[in-house]
Amino acid sequence: MKNCSQTHSPHSRRRGSALVFAMIALLVSSLIGASLLRSSFLSMQQVKREQLHLQANWLAESGCRRAISRLQADPAYTGEEWVVPAEQLKSQYSAMVTIAVSDAAGEPDQTITAITFYPQQSTTQFRITKRLTIRQQADTK
């Protein structure tokens, strides 16, 4: 019987060490790449949320301006539910702005309240409220 002992040369051991090192380096670089990809995805989501929030603020401001315009045309205007279609917003989402005009008892002031719900068909919906007090001009007759 022959003795079948295998001897590994120093050269083959180095190749094995290099392979282990390469595998570890590949694993580390894959983890870094996955982390960067996740970070990029989260940043994109945050930017989208900020964009929707800003649009909701603009819609609330537009609701106040709409109420002022309507009050100038009709002093009896008390408000409305203004549905803004997605096409008008150049968005995939529509919005609803609830506008209310209230008089302060015994005062010439009126308060405009605009509440925006945007985006309408999304799981992330913002509710923004803007209030504006305007002074009615006294009739001079």
C-alpha positions in Angstrom: 0.0 0.0 0.0 1.0 3.4 -0.8 0.9 6.3 1.6 -1.4 8.8 0.0 -0.6 11.9 2.0 -1.1 15.1 0.1 1.2 17.9 0.6 0.2 21.4 -0.1 2.8 23.6 -1.5 3.1 27.2 -0.1 2.0 28.4 -3.6 -1.4 26.6 -3.3 -1.9 27.9 0.2 -1.4 31.4 -1.0 -4.0 30.8 -3.8 -6.5 29.7 -1.1 -5.8 32.7 1.0 -6.2 35.0 -1.9 -9.6 33.4 -2.7 -10.8 33.9 0.9 -9.6 37.5 0.8 -11.4 38.1 -2.6 -14.6 36.6 -1.2 -14.5 38.8 1.9 -13.7 41.9 -0.3 -16.6 41.0 -2.6 -19.0 40.6 0.4 -17.9 44.0 1.9 -18.3 45.8 -1.4 -21.7 44.3 -1.9 -22.8 45.4 1.6 -21.6 48.9 0.9 -23.4 49.0 -2.5 -26.6 47.8 -0.9 -26.4 50.4 1.8 -25.8 53.2 -0.7 -28.7 51.9 -2.8 -31.0 51.9 0.2 -29.8 55.4 1.2 -30.5 56.7 -2.3 -34.0 55.2 -2.3 -34.8 56.7 1.1 -33.6 60.1 -0.1 -35.8 59.9 -3.1 -38.8 59.1 -0.9 -38.1 62.0 1.3 -37.8 64.4 -1.6 -41.2 63.2 -2.9 -42.8 63.7 0.5 -41.3 67.3 0.7 -42.7 68.0 -2.8 -46.2 66.8 -1.9 -46.1 68.9 1.3 -45.0 72.0 -0.6 -47.8 71.5 -3.1 -50.3 71.1 -0.3 -49.1 74.4 1.2 -49.5 76.1 -2.2 -53.0 74.8 -2.6 -54.0 76.1 0.9 -52.6 79.5 -0.1 -54.5 79.3 -3.4 -57.6 78.5 -1.4 -57.2 81.7 0.6 -56.6 83.8 -2.6 -59.6 82.1 -4.3 -61.8 83.1 -1.3 -60.6 86.7 -1.5 -61.4 86.8 -5.2 -64.9 85.3 -4.6 -65.6 87.7 -1.8 -64.8 90.7 -4.0 -67.2 89.4 -6.6 -69.9 88.3 -4.1 -69.8 89.6 -0.5 -72.2 86.9 0.6 -69.7 84.1 -0.4 -69.3 81.7 2.6 -67.0 79.1 1.1 -66.9 75.9 -0.9 -65.3 72.5 -1.4 -62.9 73.1 -4.3 -61.7 69.9 -6.0 -58.6 70.5 -8.0 -58.2 67.8 -10.7 -54.9 66.0 -11.2 -54.5 67.3 -14.7 -54.7 70.9 -13.5 -51.9 70.1 -11.0 -49.9 68.3 -13.6 -49.8 65.4 -11.1 -51.1 61.9 -10.8 -53.1 63.1 -7.7 -56.0 65.4 -7.3 -56.6 67.7 -4.3 -59.5 69.0 -2.2 -59.5 72.4 -0.6 -62.3 73.2 1.8 -62.8 77.0 2.1 -64.8 78.6 4.8 -65.5 82.3 5.4 -66.8 83.3 8.8 -67.7 86.7 10.3 -66.6 87.7 13.7 -69.7 88.8 15.7 -69.9 92.6 15.8 -66.6 93.0 14.1 -65.9 94.1 10.5 -63.3 91.3 10.2 -63.8 88.1 8.3 -61.7 84.9 8.7 -60.9 82.8 5.7 -60.0 79.2 6.5 -58.6 77.0 3.7 -57.9 73.3 4.5 -56.1 71.3 1.9 -56.1 67.5 1.6 -53.4 66.5 -0.8 -52.8 64.1 -2.5 -56.3 62.6 -2.5 -55.6 59.0 -3.7 -52.4 58.4 -1.7 -51.4 56.7 1.5 -49.3 59.7 2.4 -51.8 62.6 2.6 -51.1 66.0 3.9 -53.7 68.2 5.7 -52.6 71.9 5.6 -54.7 74.6 7.2 -54.3 78.3 6.4 -56.2 81.1 8.2 -56.4 84.7 7.0 -58.2 87.5 8.6 -59.4 90.3 6.4 -61.0 93.6 7.3 -64.2 94.5 5.5 -64.3 98.0 4.2 -67.1 100.1 5.7 -69.7 101.2 3.2 -69.5 104.9 2.6 -72.9 106.1 1.3 
